[in-house]
Protein backbone atom coordinates (compact mmCIF):
# COMPACT_ATOMS: atom_id res chain seq x y z
CA UNK A 1 0.00 0.00 0.00
CA UNK A 2 1.07 3.59 -0.51
CA UNK A 3 1.15 5.95 2.42
CA UNK A 4 1.84 9.58 3.18
CA UNK A 5 3.95 10.45 6.20
CA UNK A 6 4.36 13.94 7.55
CA UNK A 7 5.85 15.42 10.68
CA UNK A 8 5.94 18.96 11.98
CA UNK A 9 7.31 21.01 14.84
CA UNK A 10 9.93 18.66 16.18
CA UNK A 11 12.77 21.11 16.51
CA UNK A 12 13.99 24.09 18.48
CA UNK A 13 16.72 26.65 17.93
CA UNK A 14 19.50 24.26 18.82
CA UNK A 15 18.31 20.89 17.61
CA UNK A 16 18.35 18.87 14.46
CA UNK A 17 15.75 19.99 11.96
CA UNK A 18 12.42 18.34 11.34
CA UNK A 19 13.72 17.43 7.91
CA UNK A 20 16.49 15.32 9.38
CA UNK A 21 14.02 13.41 11.51
CA UNK A 22 11.80 12.85 8.49
CA UNK A 23 14.77 11.50 6.55
CA UNK A 24 15.67 9.19 9.43
CA UNK A 25 12.10 7.88 9.56
CA UNK A 26 12.17 7.24 5.84
CA UNK A 27 15.48 5.42 6.14
CA UNK A 28 14.19 3.35 9.03
CA UNK A 29 11.12 2.30 7.07
CA UNK A 30 13.48 0.83 4.49
CA UNK A 31 16.20 -0.54 6.76
CA UNK A 32 13.65 -2.53 8.75
CA UNK A 33 12.29 -4.04 5.56
CA UNK A 34 8.88 -2.45 5.93
CA UNK A 35 8.83 -0.92 2.49
CA UNK A 36 10.37 1.74 0.28
CA UNK A 37 10.32 5.49 0.92
CA UNK A 38 10.47 8.34 -1.56
CA UNK A 39 12.27 11.66 -1.17
CA UNK A 40 11.37 14.08 1.61
CA UNK A 41 9.76 17.39 0.70
CA UNK A 42 9.48 20.62 2.63
CA UNK A 43 6.14 22.41 2.74
CA UNK A 44 5.81 25.99 3.90
CA UNK A 45 2.81 26.65 6.11
CA UNK A 46 1.18 29.96 6.93
CA UNK A 47 3.25 32.37 8.95
CA UNK A 48 0.83 34.22 11.20
CA UNK A 49 1.07 35.80 14.64
CA UNK A 50 -1.66 33.46 15.89
CA UNK A 51 0.23 30.36 14.86
CA UNK A 52 2.74 29.30 17.48
CA UNK A 53 5.75 27.50 16.11
CA UNK A 54 9.02 26.67 17.68
CA UNK A 55 11.56 27.53 15.04
CA UNK A 56 10.19 27.12 11.53
CA UNK A 57 6.69 26.73 10.22
CA UNK A 58 7.34 24.12 7.61
CA UNK A 59 6.26 20.50 7.57
CA UNK A 60 8.33 17.64 6.17
CA UNK A 61 6.67 14.83 4.26
CA UNK A 62 7.39 11.74 2.24
CA UNK A 63 5.41 9.04 0.54
CA UNK A 64 6.21 5.38 0.78
CA UNK A 65 5.18 1.93 -0.29
CA UNK A 66 4.75 -0.27 2.73
CA UNK A 67 3.58 -3.79 3.30
CA UNK A 68 0.16 -3.55 4.90
CA UNK A 69 1.19 -5.94 7.67
CA UNK A 70 3.86 -3.47 8.79
CA UNK A 71 1.78 -0.29 8.84
CA UNK A 72 0.81 -0.34 12.50
CA UNK A 73 4.37 -1.30 13.42
CA UNK A 74 5.72 1.67 11.50
CA UNK A 75 3.22 4.05 13.09
CA UNK A 76 4.09 2.83 16.57
CA UNK A 77 7.79 3.16 15.82
CA UNK A 78 7.35 6.67 14.40
CA UNK A 79 5.48 7.80 17.49
CA UNK A 80 8.16 6.61 19.85
CA UNK A 81 10.81 8.03 17.56
CA UNK A 82 9.24 11.47 17.65
CA UNK A 83 8.69 11.38 21.38
CA UNK A 84 12.33 10.56 22.04
CA UNK A 85 14.06 12.45 19.24
CA UNK A 86 12.08 15.68 19.13
CA UNK A 87 13.66 18.68 20.74
CA UNK A 88 12.90 20.10 24.13
CA UNK A 89 10.18 22.71 23.86
CA UNK A 90 8.86 21.42 20.55
CA UNK A 91 5.29 20.35 19.87
CA UNK A 92 5.66 17.42 17.47
CA UNK A 93 2.90 16.00 15.35
CA UNK A 94 2.82 12.86 13.22
CA UNK A 95 0.47 12.06 10.38
CA UNK A 96 0.37 8.72 8.56
CA UNK A 97 -2.30 8.29 5.92
CA UNK A 98 -3.00 5.51 3.52
CA UNK A 99 -3.27 7.09 0.11
CA UNK A 100 -6.79 8.57 -0.01
CA UNK A 101 -9.11 8.66 -2.98
CA UNK A 102 -12.31 10.40 -3.98
CA UNK A 103 -13.93 12.58 -1.34
CA UNK A 104 -11.34 11.66 1.25
CA UNK A 105 -8.59 12.78 -1.06
CA UNK A 106 -10.34 16.09 -1.70
CA UNK A 107 -10.85 16.76 1.98
CA UNK A 108 -7.17 16.21 2.74
CA UNK A 109 -6.13 18.34 -0.22
CA UNK A 110 -8.38 21.13 1.00
CA UNK A 111 -6.91 21.03 4.48
CA UNK A 112 -3.42 21.31 3.09
CA UNK A 113 -4.32 24.31 0.96
CA UNK A 114 -6.15 25.97 3.83
CA UNK A 115 -3.10 25.64 6.04
CA UNK A 116 -1.21 27.94 3.69
CA UNK A 117 -3.88 30.63 3.88
CA UNK A 118 -5.57 30.57 7.27
CA UNK A 119 -5.12 29.63 10.88
CA UNK A 120 -6.30 26.08 11.55
CA UNK A 121 -6.81 24.45 14.91
CA UNK A 122 -5.75 21.19 16.49
CA UNK A 123 -9.40 20.38 16.98
CA UNK A 124 -10.11 20.79 13.27
CA UNK A 125 -7.11 18.63 12.42
CA UNK A 126 -8.14 15.83 14.74
CA UNK A 127 -11.75 16.00 13.55
CA UNK A 128 -10.69 15.65 9.93
CA UNK A 129 -8.24 12.88 10.73
CA UNK A 130 -10.99 10.93 12.48
CA UNK A 131 -13.36 11.48 9.57
CA UNK A 132 -10.77 10.30 7.05
CA UNK A 133 -9.42 7.54 9.28
CA UNK A 134 -5.95 9.00 9.12
CA UNK A 135 -3.46 8.46 11.90
CA UNK A 136 -2.71 11.77 13.61
CA UNK A 137 -0.88 11.94 16.92
CA UNK A 138 1.02 14.35 19.07
CA UNK A 139 4.23 13.48 20.87
CA UNK A 140 5.17 16.23 23.23
CA UNK A 141 4.57 19.79 24.30
CA UNK A 142 1.28 21.24 23.12
CA UNK A 143 1.10 18.86 20.20
CA UNK A 144 0.31 21.80 17.97
CA UNK A 145 2.40 20.13 15.29
CA UNK A 146 -0.54 17.87 14.38
CA UNK A 147 -1.97 20.75 12.33
CA UNK A 148 1.15 21.03 10.21
CA UNK A 149 1.56 17.28 10.02
CA UNK A 150 -1.91 16.79 8.58
CA UNK A 151 -1.59 19.83 6.33
CA UNK A 152 1.78 18.70 5.05
CA UNK A 153 0.34 15.33 4.16
CA UNK A 154 -2.34 17.13 2.16
CA UNK A 155 0.21 19.30 0.41
CA UNK A 156 2.39 16.32 -0.48
CA UNK A 157 -0.70 14.52 -1.74
CA UNK A 158 -1.57 17.50 -3.93
CA UNK A 159 1.81 17.29 -5.61
CA UNK A 160 2.00 21.00 -6.37
CA UNK A 161 3.78 22.32 -3.34
CA UNK A 162 7.15 22.04 -1.74
CA UNK A 163 10.72 21.44 -2.64
CA UNK A 164 13.13 18.61 -2.11
CA UNK A 165 14.88 18.34 1.23
CA UNK A 166 18.57 17.99 0.66
CA UNK A 167 20.16 18.14 -2.75
CA UNK A 168 20.59 15.98 -5.80
CA UNK A 169 23.98 14.39 -6.20
CA UNK A 170 25.28 13.05 -9.46
CA UNK A 171 28.06 10.62 -10.19
CA UNK A 172 31.27 12.29 -11.29
CA UNK A 173 32.53 15.81 -10.95
CA UNK A 174 30.94 17.21 -14.10
CA UNK A 175 28.77 20.19 -13.43
CA UNK A 176 27.34 20.26 -16.95
CA UNK A 177 24.98 17.38 -17.60
CA UNK A 178 22.54 16.58 -20.32
CA UNK A 179 18.86 16.38 -19.56
CA UNK A 180 19.13 12.64 -20.27
CA UNK A 181 21.76 12.31 -17.55
CA UNK A 182 19.66 14.33 -15.14
CA UNK A 183 16.60 12.20 -15.79
CA UNK A 184 18.62 9.13 -14.85
CA UNK A 185 18.54 10.35 -11.25
CA UNK A 186 15.71 8.55 -9.39
CA UNK A 187 14.47 11.82 -7.92
CA UNK A 188 14.22 13.73 -11.19
CA UNK A 189 10.99 13.09 -13.07
CA UNK A 190 11.39 15.95 -15.54
CA UNK A 191 13.54 18.96 -16.35
CA UNK A 192 11.47 22.00 -17.26
CA UNK A 193 11.72 25.71 -17.79
CA UNK A 194 10.10 28.05 -15.32
CA UNK A 195 7.04 28.08 -17.56
CA UNK A 196 6.77 24.31 -17.41
CA UNK A 197 8.15 23.36 -20.80
CA UNK A 198 10.05 20.09 -20.71
CA UNK A 199 13.50 20.21 -22.22
CA UNK A 200 14.74 17.83 -24.92
CA UNK A 201 17.08 15.20 -23.52
CA UNK A 202 20.03 16.56 -25.45
CA UNK A 203 19.98 19.97 -23.83
CA UNK A 204 22.90 20.74 -21.51
CA UNK A 205 22.34 22.01 -17.98
CA UNK A 206 24.96 23.74 -15.87
CA UNK A 207 24.53 22.77 -12.23
CA UNK A 208 25.13 25.54 -9.74
CA UNK A 209 25.17 25.55 -5.98
CA UNK A 210 22.81 22.99 -4.39
CA UNK A 211 20.56 21.27 -6.89
CA UNK A 212 16.99 20.84 -5.75
CA UNK A 213 13.73 19.85 -7.34
CA UNK A 214 10.25 21.22 -6.79
CA UNK A 215 7.13 19.12 -6.41
CA UNK A 216 4.91 20.11 -9.34
CA UNK A 217 2.10 18.18 -10.93
CA UNK A 218 2.88 15.24 -8.70
CA UNK A 219 6.42 15.02 -10.05
CA UNK A 220 9.84 15.97 -8.82
CA UNK A 221 10.83 18.67 -11.30
CA UNK A 222 14.24 20.18 -11.85
CA UNK A 223 13.38 23.71 -12.90
CA UNK A 224 15.95 25.49 -15.03
CA UNK A 225 16.43 28.87 -16.66
CA UNK A 226 18.65 30.01 -19.55
CA UNK A 227 22.26 30.05 -18.44
CA UNK A 228 24.15 33.34 -18.52
CA UNK A 229 26.20 34.03 -21.62
CA UNK A 230 29.53 32.28 -21.47
CA UNK A 231 28.41 29.31 -19.38
CA UNK A 232 29.15 25.82 -20.57
CA UNK A 233 25.54 24.73 -20.53
CA UNK A 234 22.54 26.23 -22.28
CA UNK A 235 20.55 26.08 -19.05
CA UNK A 236 21.19 26.18 -15.35
CA UNK A 237 19.21 25.11 -12.32
CA UNK A 238 17.48 27.75 -10.23
CA UNK A 239 19.37 29.32 -7.38
CA UNK A 240 18.35 28.89 -3.78
CA UNK A 241 16.84 32.36 -3.91
CA UNK A 242 14.74 31.44 -6.90
CA UNK A 243 13.62 28.19 -5.28
CA UNK A 244 12.25 30.08 -2.30
CA UNK A 245 8.82 30.31 -3.83
CA UNK A 246 8.40 26.56 -4.22
CA UNK B 1 17.05 48.39 10.40
CA UNK B 2 15.38 46.37 13.14
CA UNK B 3 12.24 47.70 14.76
CA UNK B 4 10.75 46.33 17.97
CA UNK B 5 7.17 45.19 17.46
CA UNK B 6 4.49 45.04 20.16
CA UNK B 7 5.72 41.59 21.15
CA UNK B 8 9.21 42.94 21.72
CA UNK B 9 10.63 41.16 18.69
CA UNK B 10 13.24 42.91 16.57
CA UNK B 11 11.71 42.87 13.09
CA UNK B 12 13.82 43.64 10.04
CA UNK B 13 12.54 46.69 8.21
CA UNK B 14 13.64 45.49 4.76
CA UNK B 15 11.18 42.65 4.24
CA UNK B 16 11.94 39.27 2.71
CA UNK B 17 13.68 40.26 -0.51
CA UNK B 18 16.44 42.60 0.68
CA UNK B 19 19.16 40.09 -0.15
CA UNK B 20 22.16 42.39 -0.19
CA UNK B 21 21.35 44.12 3.03
CA UNK B 22 20.80 40.95 5.03
CA UNK B 23 24.03 39.50 3.66
CA UNK B 24 25.81 42.61 4.86
CA UNK B 25 24.11 42.46 8.27
CA UNK B 26 24.95 38.80 8.76
CA UNK B 27 28.56 39.27 7.77
CA UNK B 28 29.03 41.82 10.51
CA UNK B 29 26.70 40.25 13.07
CA UNK B 30 28.98 37.93 15.00
CA UNK B 31 26.02 35.83 16.09
CA UNK B 32 25.15 34.27 12.76
CA UNK B 33 24.46 30.58 12.92
CA UNK B 34 23.46 28.71 9.81
CA UNK B 35 19.98 27.22 9.85
CA UNK B 36 19.31 23.68 8.70
CA UNK B 37 19.91 23.38 4.98
CA UNK B 38 16.31 22.96 3.90
CA UNK B 39 15.41 26.34 5.42
CA UNK B 40 18.05 28.31 3.52
CA UNK B 41 16.59 30.78 1.00
CA UNK B 42 19.50 33.10 0.24
CA UNK B 43 22.25 32.21 -2.20
CA UNK B 44 24.90 33.53 0.16
CA UNK B 45 25.47 31.28 3.13
CA UNK B 46 26.08 34.27 5.32
CA UNK B 47 22.68 35.91 5.26
CA UNK B 48 20.12 36.71 7.91
CA UNK B 49 17.63 34.84 5.75
CA UNK B 50 19.68 31.67 6.31
CA UNK B 51 20.29 32.18 10.01
CA UNK B 52 18.98 29.84 12.68
CA UNK B 53 17.89 32.85 14.69
CA UNK B 54 15.73 34.19 11.86
CA UNK B 55 12.05 33.80 12.59
CA UNK B 56 9.80 34.61 9.67
CA UNK B 57 6.94 37.02 10.06
CA UNK B 58 4.24 37.60 7.48
CA UNK B 59 6.19 40.35 5.71
CA UNK B 60 9.73 40.09 7.02
CA UNK B 61 11.60 38.33 9.79
CA UNK B 62 12.46 38.84 13.41
CA UNK B 63 15.98 38.34 14.68
CA UNK B 64 15.99 36.42 17.92
CA UNK B 65 19.51 37.61 18.69
CA UNK B 66 19.07 41.30 17.97
Interface residues (C-beta under 8 A of the other chain):
Chain A: X11 X13 X16 X17 X19 X20 X42 X47 X48 X49 X55 X56 X57 X58 X60 X165 X166 X167 X209 X210 X239 X240 X241 X243 X244
Chain B: X7 X19 X35 X36 X37 X38 X39 X40 X41 X42 X43 X52 X53 X55 X56 X57 X58 X64
